[in-house]
Amino acid sequence: MDLRWKPSVTVAAVIERDGRFLLVEEHTPEGLRLNNPAGHLDPGESPAEGCARETLEETAHHFRPTALVGVYLSRFQRPGPQAGAIEDITYLRFAFCGELGQAQAGRALDTGIVRTLWMSPDEIRASRERHRSPLLLQCMEDYLAGQRFALEMVRTDPSVFGPVPGT
């Protein structure tokens, strides 16, 4: 049987203010971890739209992407739910920087998110063992190096915004 490889597409926000970066602390199967506001791309949205949605869900703040920081590929393995099984996931991440807007008063954080916090680059570098993904650090370093690409680098065909099959 020929299996098609399908990476999980994720989006992440790299948000810096006054030399500190906005992160989320979240429950994972590996314990409490740090990450950019990030999550999976949903059907019917562009990567920039998904990033804005995930940031709102995880931080209760509006976010407007203004540039693409980078596109990243990473692989994650952990013990699977069945004895001897390995869960093997490849992530394709689109990381955006942009403008953090106002907090939405009274909005609860997404399931699993414990809190948001602002950390300096040195604090982030010193906490690698708590990172949910190695991409957290790489995205920050690329941002600090001035890496920015026009949002138009990621084109979303209008067909994406059509009806979702089965709904």
C-alpha positions as CSV (number, residue, x, y, z in Angstrom):
1,M,0.0,0.0,0.0
2,D,1.3,3.4,-1.0
3,L,0.9,6.0,1.8
4,R,1.0,9.7,1.2
5,W,3.0,11.7,3.6
6,K,0.9,14.6,5.0
7,P,2.7,17.1,7.3
8,S,0.5,18.9,9.9
9,V,0.3,22.6,8.9
10,T,0.6,25.0,11.8
11,V,0.8,28.8,12.2
12,A,2.6,30.8,14.8
13,A,2.9,34.4,16.0
14,V,6.2,35.9,16.8
15,I,5.2,38.9,19.0
16,E,7.8,41.2,20.4
17,R,7.3,44.3,22.5
18,D,10.0,46.3,24.3
19,G,12.6,43.5,23.8
20,R,10.3,40.7,25.2
21,F,8.3,38.0,23.4
22,L,4.8,37.0,24.1
23,L,4.6,33.2,24.8
24,V,2.0,30.8,26.1
25,E,2.5,28.2,28.8
26,E,0.4,25.1,28.0
27,H,-0.3,21.6,29.1
28,T,1.0,18.9,26.8
29,P,1.5,15.2,27.0
30,E,5.1,16.0,27.9
31,G,4.1,18.3,30.7
32,L,3.9,22.1,31.0
33,R,5.6,23.7,28.0
34,L,6.3,27.1,26.4
35,N,5.4,28.0,22.8
36,N,4.6,30.9,20.5
37,P,0.8,31.5,20.2
38,A,0.4,28.8,17.6
39,G,-1.9,26.0,16.3
40,H,-3.2,24.1,13.4
41,L,-4.5,25.7,10.3
42,D,-8.2,25.2,9.9
43,P,-10.1,24.5,6.7
44,G,-11.3,27.6,4.9
45,E,-8.6,30.0,6.2
46,S,-5.4,31.4,4.9
47,P,-2.2,30.9,7.1
48,A,-2.3,34.6,8.1
49,E,-6.0,34.3,9.1
50,G,-5.2,31.1,11.0
51,C,-2.4,32.9,12.9
52,A,-4.7,35.8,13.9
53,R,-7.3,33.3,15.1
54,E,-4.9,31.1,17.1
55,T,-3.4,34.2,18.7
56,L,-6.8,35.4,19.8
57,E,-7.7,31.9,21.1
58,E,-4.5,31.4,23.0
59,T,-3.8,34.9,24.3
60,A,-7.2,36.7,24.2
61,H,-5.5,39.4,22.1
62,H,-6.2,40.5,18.6
63,F,-3.3,40.1,16.2
64,R,-2.7,41.4,12.7
65,P,0.1,39.7,10.8
66,T,2.3,42.1,8.9
67,A,5.1,39.9,7.6
68,L,6.1,36.3,7.2
69,V,9.1,35.5,9.4
70,G,9.7,32.1,7.9
71,V,8.4,28.7,6.9
72,Y,9.7,25.8,8.9
73,L,9.7,22.0,8.8
74,S,10.2,19.9,12.0
75,R,9.6,16.3,13.1
76,F,8.4,15.2,16.5
77,Q,8.3,11.7,17.9
78,R,6.9,10.3,21.1
79,P,5.5,7.0,22.4
80,G,2.1,6.3,20.9
81,P,-1.0,5.3,22.7
82,Q,-0.4,1.6,22.1
83,A,2.5,-0.3,23.6
84,G,5.6,-0.1,21.4
85,A,4.0,2.3,19.0
86,I,5.6,5.6,18.0
87,E,3.7,8.7,17.2
88,D,5.6,10.4,14.4
89,I,4.4,13.9,13.3
90,T,6.0,16.3,10.9
91,Y,5.0,20.0,11.2
92,L,5.1,22.6,8.5
93,R,5.0,26.0,10.3
94,F,4.2,29.4,8.9
95,A,5.5,32.0,11.4
96,F,4.3,35.6,11.2
97,C,5.1,38.8,13.1
98,G,2.8,41.7,13.3
99,E,0.8,44.0,15.5
100,L,-0.7,42.9,18.8
101,G,-4.0,44.5,19.4
102,Q,-6.2,45.0,22.5
103,A,-7.1,42.1,24.8
104,Q,-10.7,40.9,24.4
105,A,-12.1,41.5,27.9
106,G,-13.5,38.4,29.6
107,R,-12.3,36.0,26.9
108,A,-11.1,32.6,28.3
109,L,-7.8,31.2,27.0
110,D,-8.0,28.1,24.8
111,T,-8.1,24.7,26.4
112,G,-4.7,23.7,27.8
113,I,-3.3,27.2,27.9
114,V,-2.3,28.0,31.5
115,R,-1.2,31.6,31.0
116,T,0.6,34.1,28.7
117,L,3.9,35.5,29.6
118,W,6.5,37.9,28.2
119,M,10.1,36.6,28.1
120,S,13.4,38.1,27.0
121,P,15.5,36.4,24.3
122,D,17.9,35.3,27.0
123,E,15.2,33.8,29.1
124,I,13.8,32.0,26.1
125,R,17.2,30.6,25.2
126,A,17.8,29.5,28.8
127,S,14.5,27.6,28.9
128,R,15.0,25.2,25.9
129,E,14.0,22.1,27.9
130,R,10.6,23.7,28.4
131,H,10.0,24.5,24.7
132,R,7.1,22.7,23.1
133,S,8.9,22.9,19.7
134,P,12.5,23.6,18.6
135,L,10.8,26.1,16.2
136,L,10.1,28.5,19.1
137,L,13.7,29.4,19.4
138,Q,14.4,29.4,15.7
139,C,11.5,31.7,14.9
140,M,12.7,34.1,17.5
141,E,16.3,34.1,16.3
142,D,15.1,34.7,12.7
143,Y,12.9,37.5,13.8
144,L,15.8,39.1,15.8
145,A,18.0,38.7,12.7
146,G,15.5,40.9,10.8
147,Q,14.1,38.2,8.6
148,R,10.8,39.4,7.1
149,F,9.0,38.5,4.0
150,A,6.0,40.1,2.4
151,L,2.6,38.4,3.3
152,E,2.1,37.9,-0.4
153,M,4.8,35.2,-0.3
154,V,2.0,32.9,0.9
155,R,-0.8,32.9,-1.6
156,T,-4.1,31.3,-0.8
157,D,-6.2,30.3,-3.8
158,P,-9.9,31.4,-3.6
159,S,-10.9,27.7,-3.7
160,V,-9.8,27.4,-0.1
161,F,-12.5,29.7,1.0
162,G,-15.3,27.7,-0.6
163,P,-17.6,25.3,1.2
164,V,-15.9,22.7,3.3
165,P,-16.9,19.1,2.1
166,G,-19.2,17.3,4.4
167,T,-20.5,20.4,6.2
